[in-house]
Amino acid sequence: MPSVCIPRKLHLLNQWIPENSGITKRMIVENHTMYPYLSVFYSPEMIARMDKYIDADAPDYDFEYMQIQKARRIRKDFLCFCPECVAEDEMLYGEAYWHRLHQIQGVLYCPKHRVKLENSRVEMERTSYHFRPASGFAVKSENWGTDSVGESYKEQYIKIAGDIEWLLNNGLTLGGAETIGIKYKDMYMGKGGIATVNGSVFRARFATEINAFYGKAFLDQVLSIGGYVKNWDSYAVASNSEHMRPLHQLLIINFLCGSPEAFRDSIYKRIPYGSPPWPCINKHCSHFGVDGIEEIEYKFDYHFHVGYFRCKYCGMTYRRRHPDQSFEEYSKWAVITDYGHLWESKLRECIFERKMIQKEILKEMQISANKLKSLANEWGLDVNANAKGIPTINPGDLYKKQVLLLLEKQPEISSNDVRELVSDAAYVWFHKNDFQWLQNLLTPEKEKVHWKEKDERLTSLFQSVYTDLQQNGDTRRRVTISYLCTLAGIIGSMEQQRIKNQLNLLPNLKHFMDSVLETEDKWIARRVTEIHLRYKKAGRKLRINHVRKDIHVRTKKFNFYKESILALMDELDKADRQ
């Protein structure tokens, strides 16, 4: 039968519940166990497995054990009751019954009657094995006292109890720990910059903000209930939210939105810079100071919302990090990350049509000399082309001379060599002005003699390493590039990554690796087959627990592959019988 905390042995209900009673297993799970509350820190896999467990006609003891471990984080030591609820139940039904809300850690008061809960004489541990009715013997004959905490914070605990009651009825609508954790990221950013745009929490800021919200004394008292782990705030991120207790989740949810219902229904949008349109800051653009920008790309850096604004008319992109600045302030100091096509066109006009010298260009374009030089090099322009008495230098002639000198030193060069050994500016110039000249001199990276020699050398090395592994090594390990590199003496992570990145340039090595490397599915199938053969030779029957012990993978991953492992074991058994 279902326990006070979690659904157990649901398959037996098929025998006990009449078909036309209108009572279903799902109704019992969602309305008479703590599962809806527990689902707040269930992963999507756990929720999906629960749905399968409810509908199954056979027990799943592994899943029941996993739930028991979860439930231990929320239950009290003794069954509790509200004296007012006991009197009310006896008047309405003739006897009292246990209320699931009263058995959850953090519920110190009955939210309906606003009175302190009392401990019964029934230990929570015993409810897993025996039915303990809420009789007068259990709740009246002897008062074992109440929790000593909570008296100074009655209203706060009544609020928590009310929210937990809401979660008991509606917790499944929050979508589980992963959905909750994903919502945390945006909401932390809106709550004073508690997290980065990637979801990493600034723990010191988080502690300051949440202590100020609840009061440190009250928060410490709540967190002491049930013997919580230290540094619980480190779990308050999307990737770790399923490891927190539901009470901790509730504290964060209330801190962010005031209630779990408001949290569920909230749709947070970051609009620190207001609504569109935003003005362009390019003085050469007709949309300067008015509009031109409809969308912002957001990033988060050092507690600041950083906005990237791109004018769709001139292409200029600028960056802001202070939302409260006026246009006059940020247009003067904003960082321009892309000057755009219109600004480049204006610069070309200054040089080629208006024949301006550099001093005139600086005044016209309102830019520093260093920045002008950098942009001119990037676009292959000479800002001194019109200077009197100064011989003009064609950048193309200079770049071609540099490429020819490089060819004298090494007969094979690629586009990457031009970028690295000449300059990025040179490559950009060729790409825009005379790429065919450069292309005639380039040797594709794959065709370089250097790569052919390296391919032969590394292929021979890894073939030897793999042969030795099969004969003398630990074949229980999955064959990966990293493992083979380690056996070959290539230990540094950078060196290993370089080989992975260069496989497309090493066709023989890539072909060899494709033939011997193991996917996780392939490796697990091989290990199960090896374990099966070992047990077969010893005359023993292989069971799933034997595989779990010998295969050496984590429980979560083993559970993920459990069905495929069982199917493979059945195939091997059938093959043995034939």
CORKA-V618021 format. One record per residue. RES is the residue in one letter. SS is DSSP state (H for helix, E for strand, - for the rest). Layout:
RES SS
RES SS
This chain:
M -
P -
S -
V -
C -
I -
P -
R -
K -
L H
H H
L H
L H
N H
Q H
W H
I -
P -
E -
N -
S -
G -
I -
T -
K H
R H
M H
I H
V H
E H
N H
H H
T -
M -
Y H
P H
Y H
L H
S H
V H
F H
Y -
S -
P H
E H
M H
I H
A H
R H
M H
D H
K H
Y H
I H
D H
A -
D -
A -
P -
D -
Y H
D H
F H
E H
Y H
M H
Q H
I H
Q H
K H
A H
R -
R -
I -
R E
K -
D -
F E
L E
C E
F E
C -
P H
E H
C H
V H
A H
E H
D H
E H
M H
L H
Y H
G -
E -
A -
Y -
W -
H -
R H
L H
H H
Q H
I E
Q -
G -
V -
L -
Y E
C -
P -
K -
H -
R -
V -
K E
L -
E E
N E
S E
R E
V E
E E
M H
E H
R H
T H
S H
Y -
H -
F -
R -
P -
A -
S -
G H
F H
A H
V H
K -
S -
E -
N -
W -
G -
T -
D -
S -
V -
G -
E H
S H
Y H
K H
E H
Q H
Y H
I H
K H
I H
A H
G H
D H
I H
E H
W H
L H
L H
N H
N H
G H
L H
T H
L H
G -
G -
A H
E H
T H
I H
G H
I H
K H
Y H
K H
D H
M H
Y H
M H
G H
K -
G -
G -
I -
A E
T -
V -
N -
G -
S -
V E
F -
R H
A H
R H
F H
A H
T H
E H
I H
N H
A H
F H
Y H
G -
K H
A H
F H
L H
D H
Q H
V H
L H
S -
I -
G -
G -
Y -
V -
K -
N -
W H
D H
S H
Y H
A -
V -
A -
S -
N -
S H
E H
H H
M -
R -
P H
L H
H H
Q H
L H
L H
I H
I H
N H
F H
L H
C H
G -
S -
P H
E H
A H
F H
R H
D H
S -
I -
Y -
K -
R -
I -
P -
Y -
G -
S -
P -
P -
W E
P E
C E
I -
N -
K -
H -
C -
S -
H -
F E
G -
V -
D -
G E
I E
E -
E -
I E
E E
Y E
K E
F E
D E
Y -
H -
F E
H E
V E
G E
Y E
F E
R E
C -
K -
Y -
C -
G -
M -
T E
Y E
R E
R E
R -
H -
P -
D -
Q -
S -
F H
E H
E H
Y H
S H
K H
W H
A -
V E
I E
T E
D E
Y -
G H
H H
L H
W H
E H
S H
K H
L H
R H
E H
C H
I H
F H
E H
R -
K -
M -
I -
Q H
K H
E H
I H
L H
K H
E H
M H
Q -
I -
S -
A H
N H
K H
L H
K H
S H
L H
A H
N H
E H
W H
G -
L -
D -
V -
N -
A -
N -
A -
K -
G -
I -
P -
T -
I -
N -
P H
G H
D H
L H
Y H
K H
K H
Q H
V H
L H
L H
L H
L H
E H
K H
Q -
P -
E -
I -
S -
S H
N H
D H
V H
R H
E H
L H
V H
S -
D H
A H
A H
Y H
V H
W H
F H
H H
K H
N H
D -
F H
Q H
W H
L H
Q H
N -
L -
L -
T -
P -
E H
K H
E H
K -
V H
H H
W H
K H
E H
K H
D H
E H
R H
L H
T H
S H
L H
F H
Q H
S H
V H
Y H
T H
D H
L H
Q H
Q H
N H
G -
D -
T -
R -
R -
R -
V -
T -
I H
S H
Y H
L H
C H
T H
L H
A -
G -
I -
I -
G -
S H
M H
E H
Q H
Q H
R H
I H
K H
N H
Q -
L H
N H
L H
L -
P H
N H
L H
K H
H H
F H
M H
D H
S H
V H
L -
E -
T -
E H
D H
K H
W H
I H
A H
R H
R H
V H
T H
E H
I H
H H
L H
R H
Y H
K H
K H
A -
G -
R -
K -
L -
R -
I H
N H
H H
V H
R H
K H
D H
I H
H -
V -
R -
T H
K H
K H
F H
N H
F H
Y H
K H
E H
S H
I H
L H
A H
L H
M H
D H
E H
L H
D H
K H
A H
D H
R H
Q -
